[in-house]
Amino acid sequence: MGLELNILNKSILIVDDTPANLDVLNEILRNFKRTVATDGIQALKLTLNGAAPDLILLDIEMPGISGFEVCRQLKSNPETARIPVIFLTSNSDKRVTVEGFKLGASDFMTKPFDPDELMVRIRTQLELADSRNRLEAMLYQMEVSSDLLKSAGDELLLQKTELEESRRKSDSLLLNVLPGEIADELKTKGSVTPRHYPMASVLFADLVGFTRISVGLSPKDLLDELGNLFFEFDKIIEKCNMEKIKTLGDGYMAAGGLPVKNSSNPVDSVSAALEMVECVSERKQANLQKGFPPWDIRIGVHTGPVVAGVIGKSKFSYDIWGATVNTASRMEAASEAGKVNISGITYQLVKDKFVCTPRGSIEVKNMGKMDMYFAERRMAGTDLFRLT
């Protein structure tokens, strides 16, 4: 996924006391404007006394003051409070993640770094910051316009009506991008408290050969086809009591067991995955008749604990973090076209509901060997939406 020129022009402050990590990050981010600090005090000086960066990659454990203390000081200063901070850590303890979000962190990145994942997370935070700035400029202009309209009664009434309609649309849009109870908390409190879920099931789906297929389609045909497909996925996810998290290009991510906790999420997720495979299969023939290349899909599912919350100050996004998310992504990468690949943990929770084919113990990047299974189909006569 390429980065746009306006994103590449942004500046990044890299804060890490390990030379090897700095070398890796400098190489990954070689196209960005970069500044390097090897401890927290130097990072604060560069940020407060120099040109403030657009984003900070901040190691947690450093000599002198920790990354958490650096973040606390930056977030308490109005001039630096809005700089996105992505924590760098090798500690997978969920308490570390929760503490970081309480201090105002935008995201976490686990060492060793996956270059593609790091670039996606950096791009997301930079785009969120740009969107916030644009919205603030727009709101400022609206305030100026409102002041001018106060001199004319009829115009003021018209403006009031338009603002009320805009607020209604904004509330409706908020419900489209955030779960209902999360949207209510955000509107009431202005923020959302990160929540820990001891058991959630994360689903990753990816279109196979997307780059090759997209070359043969016009931009309109590509977006129409992808949009229609993801619309069908949305309906499946909603029917299976799951929450859509996000899409990334041709990738689709959803989770079960949140924001409302439940015990049926492993079954819900595997059921949704099988329906998504079936949906793609049914579209193949129609695509061939239209002269479009047929889509195919591979899916991965893993069950475990996650932390969920809302990131962004103006462009909100409900997201989840933790080792479970990374493992689910690895399940998708190890899957095959037209298949639903589930982890051994998920298998133990759904084996009475689905016919599954064992794949054995397979090597997973940065995670060692893991048991995997292909979920093939539902067992006859089972109630999919209840765990026995």
C-alpha positions as CSV (number, residue, x, y, z in Angstrom):
1,M,0.0,0.0,0.0
2,G,1.7,3.2,-1.2
3,L,1.9,6.4,0.8
4,E,0.6,9.7,-0.7
5,L,3.0,12.6,-1.1
6,N,1.3,14.7,1.6
7,I,1.8,11.9,4.1
8,L,5.5,11.4,3.2
9,N,6.0,15.1,3.8
10,K,5.1,14.7,7.4
11,S,7.8,14.6,10.1
12,I,8.3,11.7,12.6
13,L,10.3,11.8,15.9
14,I,11.8,8.4,16.6
15,V,12.6,7.8,20.3
16,D,14.4,4.6,21.2
17,D,17.6,3.9,23.2
18,T,18.5,0.8,21.2
19,P,20.7,1.4,18.2
20,A,19.5,-1.7,16.4
21,N,15.8,-0.6,16.7
22,L,16.8,2.9,15.4
23,D,18.5,1.4,12.4
24,V,15.4,-0.7,11.6
25,L,13.0,2.2,12.0
26,N,15.2,4.6,10.0
27,E,15.3,2.1,7.2
28,I,11.5,1.5,7.2
29,L,10.8,5.2,7.4
30,R,13.5,6.4,5.1
31,N,11.1,8.3,2.9
32,F,9.8,10.4,5.8
33,K,11.4,13.5,7.5
34,R,12.9,12.0,10.6
35,T,14.4,13.2,13.9
36,V,15.9,10.8,16.4
37,A,16.1,10.9,20.2
38,T,17.8,8.3,22.3
39,D,16.2,9.1,25.6
40,G,13.1,10.8,27.0
41,I,14.7,14.1,28.0
42,Q,16.1,14.6,24.6
43,A,12.7,13.8,23.1
44,L,11.0,16.4,25.2
45,K,13.6,19.0,24.3
46,L,13.3,18.3,20.5
47,T,9.5,18.5,20.8
48,L,9.1,21.5,23.0
49,N,12.0,23.7,21.8
50,G,12.1,22.8,18.1
51,A,9.7,22.2,15.3
52,A,7.1,19.8,16.7
53,P,6.8,16.5,14.8
54,D,3.6,15.3,13.1
55,L,3.9,12.0,14.9
56,I,6.1,10.4,17.6
57,L,7.2,6.7,17.8
58,L,8.0,6.4,21.5
59,D,9.8,3.5,23.2
60,I,8.4,2.8,26.7
61,E,11.4,1.5,28.5
62,M,14.3,4.0,28.4
63,P,17.0,5.3,30.7
64,G,16.2,8.5,32.6
65,I,12.4,9.0,32.2
66,S,10.2,6.4,30.6
67,G,8.1,6.7,27.5
68,F,5.0,6.9,29.7
69,E,6.4,9.9,31.5
70,V,7.3,11.6,28.2
71,C,3.8,11.0,26.9
72,R,2.2,12.3,30.1
73,Q,4.2,15.6,29.8
74,L,3.4,16.0,26.1
75,K,-0.3,15.4,26.6
76,S,-0.4,17.9,29.5
77,N,1.0,20.6,27.3
78,P,-1.6,22.3,25.0
79,E,1.1,22.9,22.3
80,T,2.0,19.2,22.0
81,A,-1.1,17.4,23.3
82,R,-2.5,16.6,19.9
83,I,0.7,15.0,18.5
84,P,-0.1,11.3,17.8
85,V,2.0,9.0,19.9
86,I,2.6,5.4,18.9
87,F,4.2,3.4,21.7
88,L,7.0,0.9,20.9
89,T,7.2,-2.1,23.2
90,S,8.1,-5.7,23.5
91,N,5.8,-6.1,26.5
92,S,2.5,-7.8,25.6
93,D,1.0,-7.3,29.0
94,K,-2.5,-5.9,28.5
95,R,-2.0,-3.6,31.6
96,V,0.8,-1.8,29.7
97,T,-1.5,-1.2,26.8
98,V,-4.4,0.0,29.0
99,E,-2.0,2.4,30.9
100,G,-0.7,3.8,27.6
101,F,-4.1,4.6,26.3
102,K,-5.1,6.2,29.5
103,L,-2.1,8.6,29.1
104,G,-3.3,9.5,25.6
105,A,-1.4,7.2,23.3
106,S,-2.9,6.8,19.8
107,D,-1.6,3.2,19.2
108,F,0.8,0.5,20.1
109,M,3.4,-1.3,18.0
110,T,5.0,-4.5,19.2
111,K,8.7,-5.3,18.7
112,P,10.0,-6.8,16.5
113,F,8.4,-4.5,13.9
114,D,6.4,-5.8,10.9
115,P,7.2,-3.1,8.3
116,D,3.8,-3.3,6.6
117,E,1.9,-3.1,9.8
118,L,4.0,-0.2,11.1
119,M,3.4,1.8,7.8
120,V,-0.3,1.2,8.0
121,R,-0.5,2.3,11.6
122,I,1.6,5.4,10.9
123,R,-0.5,6.3,7.9
124,T,-3.7,5.9,9.9
125,Q,-2.5,8.2,12.7
126,L,-1.2,10.9,10.2
127,E,-4.5,10.8,8.3
128,L,-6.5,11.0,11.5
129,A,-4.5,14.1,12.5
130,D,-5.0,15.7,9.1
131,S,-8.7,15.0,9.3
132,R,-8.9,16.6,12.8
133,N,-7.1,19.7,11.5
134,R,-9.4,20.0,8.5
135,L,-12.5,19.6,10.7
136,E,-11.3,22.2,13.2
137,A,-10.7,24.6,10.3
138,M,-14.2,23.9,9.0
139,L,-15.7,24.4,12.5
140,Y,-13.9,27.7,12.9
141,Q,-15.4,28.9,9.6
142,M,-18.8,27.7,10.7
143,E,-18.4,29.8,13.9
144,V,-17.5,32.9,11.9
145,S,-20.5,32.3,9.7
146,S,-22.7,31.9,12.8
147,D,-21.6,35.2,14.2
148,L,-22.5,37.0,11.0
149,L,-25.9,35.3,10.9
150,K,-26.7,36.5,14.4
151,S,-27.4,40.0,12.9
152,A,-30.3,38.7,10.8
153,G,-33.1,36.9,12.6
154,D,-34.4,35.0,9.6
155,E,-30.9,33.9,8.6
156,L,-30.2,32.9,12.2
157,L,-33.3,30.7,12.3
158,L,-32.3,29.1,9.0
159,Q,-28.8,28.4,10.3
160,K,-30.2,26.9,13.5
161,T,-32.4,24.5,11.5
162,E,-29.5,23.5,9.3
163,L,-27.2,22.9,12.4
164,E,-29.9,20.8,14.0
165,E,-30.2,18.7,10.8
166,S,-26.4,18.5,10.6
167,R,-26.3,17.3,14.2
168,R,-28.9,14.6,13.5
169,K,-26.9,13.4,10.5
170,S,-23.7,13.5,12.6
171,D,-25.3,11.3,15.3
172,S,-26.6,9.0,12.6
173,L,-23.1,8.8,11.0
174,L,-21.5,8.2,14.4
175,L,-23.8,5.2,14.8
176,N,-22.6,3.9,11.5
177,V,-19.0,3.9,12.5
178,L,-19.2,3.1,16.2
179,P,-21.2,0.5,18.2
180,G,-24.3,2.1,19.8
181,E,-23.2,2.0,23.4
182,I,-19.7,3.2,22.4
183,A,-21.3,6.2,20.5
184,D,-23.5,7.0,23.5
185,E,-20.5,7.0,25.8
186,L,-18.5,9.2,23.4
187,K,-21.4,11.7,23.1
188,T,-22.0,11.8,26.9
189,K,-18.4,11.9,28.2
190,G,-16.4,13.1,25.2
191,S,-14.2,10.0,25.3
192,V,-14.4,6.2,25.6
193,T,-12.8,4.2,28.3
194,P,-10.7,1.3,26.8
195,R,-12.2,-2.1,27.7
196,H,-10.6,-5.5,28.2
197,Y,-12.5,-8.5,26.9
198,P,-11.1,-11.8,28.2
199,M,-12.6,-13.8,25.2
200,A,-13.3,-12.3,21.8
201,S,-13.0,-13.9,18.4
202,V,-11.2,-11.9,15.7
203,L,-11.9,-12.5,11.9
204,F,-9.6,-11.4,9.2
205,A,-10.6,-11.8,5.5
206,D,-8.5,-11.0,2.5
207,L,-9.3,-11.1,-1.2
208,V,-6.9,-13.4,-3.0
209,G,-5.1,-11.9,-6.0
210,F,-6.6,-8.5,-5.5
211,T,-3.8,-6.6,-7.1
212,R,-3.9,-8.8,-10.2
213,I,-7.7,-8.5,-10.5
214,S,-7.8,-4.8,-9.9
215,V,-5.5,-4.1,-12.9
216,G,-8.2,-5.3,-15.3
217,L,-11.0,-3.1,-13.9
218,S,-11.8,0.5,-14.2
219,P,-11.7,2.5,-10.9
220,K,-15.5,2.7,-10.9
221,D,-16.0,-1.0,-11.6
222,L,-13.4,-1.9,-8.9
223,L,-15.0,0.3,-6.2
224,D,-18.5,-0.8,-7.1
225,E,-17.6,-4.5,-7.0
226,L,-15.6,-4.2,-3.8
227,G,-18.3,-2.0,-2.2
228,N,-21.0,-4.4,-3.1
229,L,-19.1,-7.3,-1.7
230,F,-18.2,-5.6,1.6
231,F,-21.9,-4.6,1.9
232,E,-22.8,-8.2,1.8
233,F,-20.1,-9.0,4.4
234,D,-21.6,-6.2,6.6
235,K,-25.0,-7.9,6.5
236,I,-23.5,-11.3,7.4
237,I,-21.5,-9.8,10.3
238,E,-24.5,-8.0,11.7
239,K,-26.7,-11.2,11.4
240,C,-24.0,-13.2,13.2
241,N,-23.9,-10.8,16.2
242,M,-20.5,-9.5,15.4
243,E,-18.9,-6.1,15.1
244,K,-17.2,-4.8,11.9
245,I,-13.9,-3.2,12.9
246,K,-12.5,-1.9,9.7
247,T,-11.5,-2.5,6.1
248,L,-8.0,-2.0,4.8
249,G,-7.9,-2.0,1.0
250,D,-9.1,-5.5,0.1
251,G,-9.0,-6.7,3.7
252,Y,-11.9,-7.0,6.1
253,M,-11.7,-7.3,9.9
254,A,-14.5,-8.1,12.3
255,A,-14.8,-9.3,15.9
256,G,-17.3,-11.2,18.0
257,G,-17.9,-10.9,21.7
258,L,-17.7,-7.1,21.8
259,P,-18.7,-4.4,22.7
260,V,-21.2,-6.6,24.5
261,K,-19.5,-9.6,26.0
262,N,-20.9,-13.0,25.1
263,S,-19.9,-16.7,25.1
264,S,-21.1,-17.5,21.6
265,N,-18.5,-15.4,19.7
266,P,-16.3,-18.3,18.5
267,V,-19.3,-20.0,16.9
268,D,-20.6,-16.7,15.6
269,S,-17.3,-15.9,14.0
270,V,-16.8,-19.2,12.3
271,S,-20.4,-19.2,11.1
272,A,-19.9,-15.7,9.6
273,A,-16.6,-16.7,8.0
274,L,-18.3,-19.7,6.2
275,E,-21.1,-17.5,5.0
276,M,-18.6,-15.0,3.6
277,V,-16.8,-17.7,1.7
278,E,-20.2,-18.9,0.4
279,C,-21.1,-15.3,-0.6
280,V,-17.9,-14.9,-2.6
281,S,-18.4,-18.3,-4.3
282,E,-22.0,-17.3,-5.4
283,R,-20.6,-14.1,-7.0
284,K,-18.0,-15.8,-9.1
285,Q,-20.4,-17.0,-11.8
286,A,-22.1,-13.6,-12.0
287,N,-18.7,-11.9,-12.3
288,L,-17.6,-14.2,-15.1
289,Q,-20.8,-13.4,-17.0
290,K,-20.0,-9.7,-16.7
291,G,-16.5,-10.3,-17.9
292,F,-15.0,-9.5,-14.5
293,P,-12.3,-11.7,-13.0
294,P,-13.8,-13.8,-10.2
295,W,-13.0,-12.9,-6.6
296,D,-11.8,-15.4,-4.1
297,I,-11.2,-15.1,-0.4
298,R,-9.3,-16.6,2.4
299,I,-10.2,-16.1,6.1
300,G,-8.6,-16.6,9.5
301,V,-10.2,-16.7,12.9
302,H,-8.6,-16.8,16.4
303,T,-10.1,-16.5,19.9
304,G,-8.5,-14.8,22.9
305,P,-8.3,-11.6,25.0
306,V,-8.3,-8.1,23.4
307,V,-8.5,-4.5,24.4
308,A,-11.1,-2.4,22.6
309,G,-11.5,1.4,22.4
310,V,-11.9,4.5,20.3
311,I,-9.0,6.3,18.6
312,G,-9.0,9.7,17.1
313,K,-10.2,13.1,18.2
314,S,-12.2,14.2,15.2
315,K,-12.3,11.1,12.9
316,F,-13.3,8.4,15.3
317,S,-12.5,4.7,14.8
318,Y,-13.4,1.8,17.0
319,D,-10.5,-0.6,17.1
320,I,-9.1,-3.6,19.0
321,W,-5.5,-4.4,20.1
322,G,-3.6,-7.3,21.5
323,A,-1.8,-10.6,20.6
324,T,-5.2,-12.1,19.6
325,V,-5.5,-9.6,16.8
326,N,-2.0,-10.4,15.5
327,T,-2.6,-14.2,15.7
328,A,-5.9,-13.9,13.8
329,S,-4.1,-12.0,11.1
330,R,-1.5,-14.8,11.0
331,M,-4.4,-17.3,10.7
332,E,-5.6,-15.5,7.6
333,A,-2.1,-15.3,6.1
334,A,-1.8,-19.1,6.6
335,S,-5.2,-19.8,5.1
336,E,-5.9,-20.8,1.5
337,A,-8.3,-19.5,-1.2
338,G,-11.9,-20.4,-0.4
339,K,-10.9,-21.7,3.1
340,V,-11.6,-20.6,6.7
341,N,-8.5,-21.3,8.8
342,I,-9.0,-21.4,12.6
343,S,-6.6,-21.7,15.4
344,G,-6.4,-24.6,17.8
345,I,-8.0,-22.5,20.5
346,T,-11.0,-21.6,18.4
347,Y,-11.3,-25.2,17.2
348,Q,-11.7,-26.4,20.8
349,L,-14.6,-24.0,21.2
350,V,-16.5,-24.8,18.0
351,K,-15.6,-28.5,17.3
352,D,-19.1,-29.6,18.3
353,K,-20.7,-27.2,15.8
354,F,-18.6,-27.5,12.7
355,V,-16.9,-30.1,10.6
356,C,-13.2,-29.3,10.7
357,T,-10.1,-30.7,9.0
358,P,-6.9,-30.7,11.0
359,R,-3.9,-29.2,9.3
360,G,-1.3,-30.1,11.9
361,S,1.2,-27.8,13.6
362,I,2.2,-25.0,11.2
363,E,5.0,-22.4,11.6
364,V,3.7,-18.9,12.2
365,K,5.8,-15.8,11.7
366,N,7.2,-14.5,15.0
367,M,4.9,-17.0,16.9
368,G,6.4,-20.4,16.4
369,K,4.3,-23.5,15.5
370,M,0.5,-23.4,16.0
371,D,-2.2,-25.9,15.5
372,M,-4.6,-25.0,12.7
373,Y,-7.8,-26.4,11.3
374,F,-9.9,-25.7,8.2
375,A,-13.6,-25.1,9.2
376,E,-15.4,-26.9,6.4
377,R,-19.2,-26.7,7.1
378,R,-21.8,-26.6,9.8
379,M,-22.8,-29.9,11.5
380,A,-26.4,-30.9,10.8
381,G,-28.9,-30.2,13.5
382,T,-26.7,-27.8,15.5
383,D,-27.9,-24.5,17.0
384,L,-25.1,-22.2,15.8
385,F,-25.9,-19.3,18.1
386,R,-25.6,-21.1,21.4
387,L,-22.6,-22.8,22.9
388,T,-23.6,-26.1,24.6
